[in-house]
């Protein structure tokens, strides 16, 4: 029983379908329930019992938060959804990079996107499965949707980690730090320190005044880049941070916020890049990706962005080629 069907007749009724009910997916579902976002929330996974159990568990939170119809569903439920969030895929194992996952997860993704589109879905895709930049591009390709309607979680989590680290270093709240990780969500990502600020004051100036060296900032950046590996080695997976990041992007879409958020966006000449999804600040609203905000990078940072894109393109092309060969057999 879907419950509260009366809500579905109301004009501003919003529906989200989550595909993939693992640690990341269920954390995202919990974050959405806590924030009371979307009146209808559907969970789809190959392990049907888990989705039923999660829906029953999550609905118990609604008396404390906001009324919401939460249920286990199928791809056909995507037909009238505003947003489909894909977290399904093989998880990253200890010692494995996000790029190592590409062949396994491209194959899984190819079996997801088609039935979603076939349902009649005409909303926005938000992709979080790794390697996220490559799988977001593949979702765009497999779906045939316009680039504005396919968004990746990209560097949202990495940027949060950078703000946490800088907040600790300079003794300010992380949400008062205006700083971004750019590039791949992975080993070639980098901190755009040249554009970072705290309370309008350039971060590099603050660092100089407080005696924080370039080497210390590089060490902090390295810690951000490798934080996922540290978490995976200690507890097996990362999920609370990315689940909350997905909730934040979803809220910007569903509430038509025009919020500037770090995401994985399609490049159409920005940073000199084309035909690739990569991490950048962008304006997110009810139409999806409204526009990319191109950061004014230093020469050194621009080289890092180009190198990151080159890394992604090679893995993407190799992965799509391998998938085409497998499907042709």
N, C-alpha and C positions, 0 to 999 in steps of 0.2 A: 504493500500500500504506500503510495507516494505521500499522502498526507497533505493537508493544507492546500488542496488543489484550487481552492477559491482564490488564493493569492495570484495564481497564474493568469487570471483574467485582468489583473490590474496593470495599467500601462507601464509603470516603472519597475515592474517585477523583473528581477535579474536572475539569470541562471548560469551557473558555472559547472563544467564537467572536468573532473580530474581523471587523467588516464595514467595509472601507475600508483599503486597504493603501498609502496614500500616506505622506508623511513622518511624520505624527503616528502613524498606525497602525503602521508598521514600527518606530518608536521605542518605542512601547508594547510591541510584541511582543518587542523586544530587552530592555527593562527587565524584562518578565515572565520571560524566559529567564534573565537574570542573577540574578534573585531565586529562581528555581526554583519559581515559583508556578503551580499547576495542572498536572496530569499530562498533560492533553490540550489542545492549543491549535490551533484551526482558523482559517485565514485565507480570507476571502471577498472578492472584488473583481471588478468587470467585466473588469479586465485580468488574465485567468487566468494568463498566463505569469509575471507578476510575483509572484503569490502562490506559484506553484510554486518559483520561484527563491528567494524569501524563505524559504520553508519549508526548502529544502535548505541555505541559508546559515545559518539559525538553528539547525538541528539540529547543525551543526558546533560550536556553543557548548556543547552539553549534556554532553560528557565533562568539561568544566571546571566545570560548575555542578550540574545535577541531571538525572536521566533524565526525558525528556518526549517525548511523541508530538506532533510538529508537522507539520501537513500542509495543503495547499490543499483547500478544501472548497466546499460549496454551502449554500444556505439550509436545505435539508433536514437538514443536520448540526446545526441549532439545536435539534432535537427534544428531545434529552436534555442540553442544555447548562445549566450553573448560571448562567452570565453571558454576555450578549451585549453587546459594546462597539461602539458606532457612531461611527466617525470619518469615514465617507464623506461627501463633499460637495465643492463647489467651494471651493478655497482662497481666502483673503483676499489680494487683490492690493495692491501699493503704492498708497497714496492712497485705499483702499477701507475703509470701516468694517465692523465685523462685521454691523451691521444692514443694510448694503447687500446682503449675501449672502442675505437672507431668502427672497426669491421663488425664486431658483435652488435653494436647498437644501431648502426645504419640498417642492418638486416631487420632488427626488431622494429625500428621506426617505419620501414617500408610497409610493414603489415598493419600499422596503426593509422597512418595518415589517410590512406585510401578509404577505409570504411567510415572515417569521420566525414570526409568530403562527400562520400556517397550518401550519407544520411540527409544531405541537404544543408549542412552547416554553412553559415555565412557570417560567422563572427570573427573573432581574433584568436590566433594561436599564440600561446606563450610557452616557450620551450625551455626546459631546465635539465634534461638528461644530458650526460656528458659523452663525448666532448661537445659542450653546448654550442659553440660557434659553428661547428660543422653540422651538427644535427639541426640547428635552426635553419641553416642554408638548405639542407636536405628537405626539411619540412616545407620551405618556400617552394622548392623545385617540385616535390611530390604533389603538393596541393594545387599548384597553379594559381595561388592567391596573389594579390598585389603585395609588394614588399612592405607596405604600411601595416598590413594585417598579420604579419608574422614577426614576432619579437622574441629575442632570447634573453634569458636572465643574465647572460654575459658576465660583466665585471661588477654586478651589483653586490655580490657577497665580498669580493676582493676589496672593493671600495669601502665597504663597511669595516672590513678588517683593518684597512689602512687608517680609517678615521679613529677606530678604537686605539690603535697603536700610537698615533700622533696625539690623541687625547691624553693617554697615559704619559707620554713623553713631555708634553707641555702643560699638563695639569688643567685641562679644560674638558668640558663635556664633548663626547664624540660627535654629537649632532651640531656642535658649533664649529666643527672643522670642515672647511670647504676644500676637499682634496679628492682626487680621483686616481684609481688605477685604470690604465687604458690597455688596449690590445686584447690578446687571447685570454680567455679564462683558463689560465694554465701557466706553464713554465716560462713562456716568453712575455708574460705580462710585465708592466713596469709602472712605477709611480710617477705621475706628472707633477713633480715637485715645483717646477718653474711656474705653474699656474695656481698652486695651492695657497690658501690663505686662512687666517683665523681672525674673525672680526675685521675684515677688509685689509688687514696687514699681511703682506706677503710672508709665507711660511719661511722662505729662505732667509729673510731679514730677521725674523724672530729667532731662527736657529742660530744665526750669527751673533745676535745680541746675547743669547743665553749660552753661548759656548758649545753648541751642538755641532759637531763637525760633519763634513760631507760623508766621511766614512761611517759615522754613526747613523746617518740617514740611510745610507746604502745598506747597512746591517738591518735597520728597521724594515726597509723595503723587502729584504731577503726573508725576514721573518714572516712578513705578510704573505709573500709568494709561497712559502713552505708550510704555512699554518695548517692547511688541509691535511698534509702528510702527517703532521704531528698529531692532529686529532684522530685521523684514521688509524695510526699506529697505536694510539692509546685506548680508543673506544670502538674502533671498527668502521665508523662512518661519520660524516658530518651531515646534520639535517636541520637543527633548529635555526641556524643563521640563514640558510638558503630558503627554508620554508617561510620565514618571516620576510625575506627579500621578495619572494614571489607574491606574498600577500600585499606588500606595498605597491608593487607594479600593478597587480590586479585592481587594487583600490583606485589607482590613478586612471585606469581604463574605465572601470565601471562607474566612477563618479565624475568622469570627464574633467579631470583636474588641470590639464596642461602643466603637469609637474615635470620638473627637470630631474631625471633619474639616470643612473648609470645602467646601461642595458647592452645587449648585443643587437646591433642595428645593421641594416644593409647599407653598404657604401656605394655612393653614386658620384664619385669624384672627390668626396671629402678625404682629407689627408693624402690626396693623390691616389686613392684606392678605388677599385671598381670590382663589382661582381663578387662580393665577399661580405660575410657577417663578421663584425668585430666589435669589441667593447669601446663605448664612447658615451659621453653625456648626450641625452636626447630628450625632447619634449614628448610626453606620453599623455594621451587623452582618449576620449570615447571612440575615436576613429583608429586608435592604435598608435603607431609611430607618426607623430605630427611632423617633426623635423629633427635632424641631427644638429647638435651644437658642436661645431668643430673647435676643439681646444687649440689655442695658439701655442704650439709646442716649441721648445728649443730645438736646435739642429740635432743635438744628441738624442733627444726624445723622439724626434721625427724619424730618425734612423731606426730606433727601437720599434716604432709603430710599423714601419715598412718591413723590418725583419720578422716581426710577429705575424704580419699578414702573409709573408712568403712561406713561413712555417705552416700556417693554416692551409694555404692554397695547395701546397704539395700533398699534405695528408688528406685533404678533401678530395682532390682529383684522384689520388691513388685509391681512396676508399670507395668513391662512386664507381670507378672502373672495376674494382674487385666485385662490387655488388652487382653490376651489370653482367659481368662474366658468370657469376653464380646463378643469376636469374635466367641466363640464356641456356644453362645446362639442362 
